Amino acid sequence: MGGESTTHTAPQSAGGTGKGPAGGRTGQRLSGLAVALGLVLFLASFGWGAVVYRPYTVPTTSMAPTIGAGDRVLAQRVDGADVRRGDVVVFKDATWGDAPMVKRVVAVGGDTVACCQDGRLTVNGKEIEEPYLPDGEAGSANFPTVTVPEGRLFLLGDERHGSLDSTAHLTDAASGSVARDKVSARVDAVVWPMDGMLPRATGFEALGGSLSEPGPLRTIGAMAVVGAVLVLGGAAYGPIAQRAARNRSRTESTSAH
């Protein structure tokens, strides 16, 4: 007398054949890889930024409206030899004070600079378009022609009415100029408030030569965003896949009945 044989069918996993509860081993591996890659990008962006950039808080309105009092800026560490006309730089000169200052380079060694002709700054006899200035500000900083010594920079604030810049030091031995090696950084962006990258001073292109290229801030920001998206997306995959599997299981159970 043989007993009845019973065939047991192994239940399929909620995610289907060959799949685990979180949507399958392949999905889990990919989500883990996304999280790992995202963390690498996110942390690398902050590391790169810390090496390349320095934060500063600008205490005065001398660079308004480009940079307001209390604004937080990011400045790329640069060698003074790489500074060009139109750059907004951070420098420290004992004759100007003990604190770092932020001004715009309007002339470099060998240039002749004066203000104003037709209400505009002139460098090497050419009028310079300065759209970043407040209305009518160019003509408020009248000063005679100055020849900038080699290896030095002539610096002005964008708010030129009463700005403590090269015009306040014209009687110094160097005619108000600052040595290139006093510059420690070049401002790339205003990050608080989030005004973004500084516009390029294209008016100085009329003098020949190229302007400084922006630093890698946009690339660093893109790395941080992509890294964050990968981390969040990879971390969210498991719960989403589990919920989808449960929904499929309920649907199949309802259909079976």
Buried (B, 14 or more C-beta within 10 A) or exposed (E): EEEEEEEEEEEEBBBEEEBBBBBBEEBBEBBBEBBEBBBBBBEBBEEBBEEBBBEBEBEBBBBBBBBBEEBBBBBBEBEBEEBBBBBBBBBBBEEBEEEBBBBBBBBBBEBBBBBBBEEBBBBBEBBBBBEBBBEEBBBBBEBEEBBBBEBBBBBBBBBBEEBBBBBBBEEBEBBBBBBBEBBBBBBBBBBEEEBEBBEBBEBBBEBEEEBBEBBBBEEBBEBBEBBBBBBEBBBEBBEBBBEBBEEEBEEEEEEEE
